[in-house]
Amino acid sequence: MRAIGVIIALLSATQPVFAMDKEKLFNAYFGVVLIRGYNAAGGLAYGSGVVVGENKVLTNCHVFRTTKEPWISRGEDTYSINSVKADVWHDLCLVTTSPLPFKPVQLGKSADLKRGQEVVAFGHSNGVPAPLTSSGSVKALHDDVTGKVIRSTAKFSMGASGSGLFDMEGRLVGINTFKTAGRVGSIHFALPIDWLDKLDKQTEISTFPISGRALWEEDEDKKPFYMQAAVPESRQDWPKLALVAEKWTEAEPKNTEAWHALGLALENMGNRELAEKSYKQSVTLDTGNFDALIRLGALAKARGDAAEMHRIQIALTGIDKDIASEYSQMMGCSAEC
């Protein structure tokens, strides 16, 4: 009963901010489980997982690196793990368990997400018995062969690896996996649920631990550019971010995120003219990139260009009225710029 009270309070607290389907989010919340296991030193390792099918739990493979006999738990109840299908490189493991009395969550698609869309993460951060809730929004979507790696503002910490990222209809869209640390806070990434189809076709094994390097652990210069850019951005290392972003725009000239990253670096290095050109290119490639539009508004304000500030206000209103209202407040406009 206590867990039910906790989730009711959490969802009620976020009601003014997010449009949500409470019943579906309840189902999502109760589809998240804790994964435990003893490591070689006798300590307790833990992570999170999501029930995605009958007696099937999806999590990160790196959760199983230090334990030979992991298990699933919910409160004082435990459930054994019988086998696993592992895609170590993509850091996704699908385990088959002893009978679970938990309803599988509804699956969504990362490809259906949009920038700024509201999302919520449920996971056992720090190994707490009941899942914690973290609300946020989609910050960026990075293309993969199948699905999109999701950058969101829904925070998670140690113990929440393998936890679920859900849309406000309670659909699982991603598995929270890795993050960076820096001066302005961590940047959080979730792997697309779309990868589950390929994972489910893997051969089952029954031995633990699971070893091998994941894509986010690749050598820095071999990582996708969005991963290379995340560390200097979170550390506010603008010269480093500029170097990465320049290579990114050369390699992927039609990527709106690459041009936004370059603009961000240049603006913070004091080169406003080139930053503005980069932001404009970002918006040209994606007219819905409101982050780039907001930065263009800030640059317009700095040079006293009221007409440009108003034009951006109109563009943002066409994307999202709430974002346009926040823009007005940021720019110091009484009602709208």
C-alpha positions, 0 to 999 in steps of 0.5 A, spaced: 500 500 500 505 504 501 508 504 494 501 506 491 501 512 496 507 514 493 506 514 486 499 517 487 503 523 490 508 523 485 503 523 479 498 528 483 504 533 484 506 533 477 499 534 474 499 541 473 505 541 469 504 534 465 498 532 461 498 525 462 494 518 463 494 516 470 492 509 469 497 508 464 502 511 468 500 507 474 501 501 469 508 503 467 510 504 474 508 497 477 512 494 470 519 497 473 522 492 477 529 491 481 535 487 479 540 484 484 545 480 485 552 479 489 558 481 487 565 477 488 566 481 494 560 479 497 557 486 496 550 487 493 550 490 486 543 492 483 540 495 477 533 496 474 529 493 469 522 493 465 517 487 464 516 487 457 513 480 456 510 474 460 516 473 465 520 477 461 524 483 463 529 488 459 535 491 462 542 494 461 547 488 460 552 492 464 547 491 470 550 483 470 557 485 469 559 483 477 554 478 479 553 470 477 546 469 480 542 475 479 535 475 481 529 480 480 525 483 486 519 487 488 519 489 495 520 482 499 518 478 494 524 475 489 524 471 482 529 467 479 532 469 472 533 463 468 536 465 462 538 471 458 538 474 451 544 479 450 546 484 445 552 487 449 554 492 444 547 495 444 547 494 452 540 491 452 539 484 455 532 481 455 532 476 461 526 470 462 524 469 469 520 464 474 513 466 473 512 474 475 505 476 477 506 483 474 503 486 467 508 487 462 508 495 460 505 498 453 511 499 448 511 505 444 516 507 439 522 512 439 521 514 432 514 517 434 517 522 439 518 529 438 523 535 441 520 538 447 515 532 448 514 530 456 517 524 458 517 520 465 523 516 468 521 510 473 527 507 476 530 504 482 535 510 483 540 508 489 537 501 489 531 504 493 526 498 494 520 503 490 521 506 484 523 513 484 519 518 479 523 523 475 519 527 470 522 531 464 522 532 456 525 530 450 532 534 449 534 531 442 533 525 438 539 522 435 538 517 429 540 510 429 539 504 424 533 502 427 530 507 432 533 514 436 537 514 442 533 519 446 537 525 450 532 527 456 532 531 462 528 526 466 534 524 471 536 518 473 542 515 478 546 509 480 541 503 480 537 506 475 541 503 469 536 499 465 530 503 468 524 505 463 523 512 460 515 513 458 511 517 454 505 520 458 501 515 455 505 510 459 508 507 453 515 505 454 520 509 449 527 508 452 531 504 457 535 509 461 542 507 460 548 512 460 550 519 462 555 524 463 557 529 469 559 536 469 558 543 471 551 544 469 549 537 471 548 530 467 546 529 460 542 523 460 541 518 455 536 512 453 536 507 448 530 506 444 525 501 445 525 499 438 532 495 439 528 490 443 525 486 436 532 485 434 534 483 441 529 478 442 531 474 436 538 473 439 540 466 442 538 464 449 544 463 454 544 461 462 551 464 464 552 470 468 556 475 469 555 478 462 562 481 459 563 486 454 564 493 452 558 497 450 557 502 445 557 508 450 564 505 452 567 506 445 574 510 445 572 517 445 574 519 438 570 513 435 563 514 439 558 517 435 558 525 435 553 526 439 556 522 445 563 526 443 559 532 444 556 531 451 562 531 455 564 538 453 557 541 453 556 538 460 563 540 463 562 547 459 569 546 455 567 550 449 573 550 445 573 542 446 565 542 444 567 547 438 572 542 435 567 536 436 561 540 433 566 542 427 567 535 425 560 533 426 557 539 422 562 536 416 561 529 417 553 530 418 552 537 414 544 536 415 544 534 422 540 540 426 543 538 433 550 538 430 549 546 428 546 547 434 552 544 438 557 549 434 552 555 435 552 553 443 560 553 443 561 559 439 556 563 443 559 561 449 566 563 446 564 570 444 563 569 437 556 571 436 556 572 429 558 565 427 554 562 433 548 566 429 549 563 423 550 556 426 543 557 430 540 559 423 542 553 419 540 549 425 533 552 424 533 551 417 534 544 418 529 543 423 524 549 424 522 545 430 528 546 433 526 551 439 532 551 443 536 554 437 530 559 436 531 561 443 538 562 442 537 566 436 532 570 440 537 571 446 543 574 441 537 578 438 536 581 445 543 582 446 544 587 440 537 590 441 533 587 435 526 588 437 524 586 430 528 579 430 525 578 437 518 578 435 519 574 429 522 568 433 516 569 438 511 568 432 515 562 430 515 559 437 508 560 438 507 556 432 511 550 435 508 551 442 505 556 446 508 554 453 515 555 450 513 561 447 511 564 454 517 561 457 521 565 451 517 571 453 519 571 460 526 569 459 527 575 454 524 580 459 518 581 455 511 584 459 506 579 455 510 577 448 516 580 445 
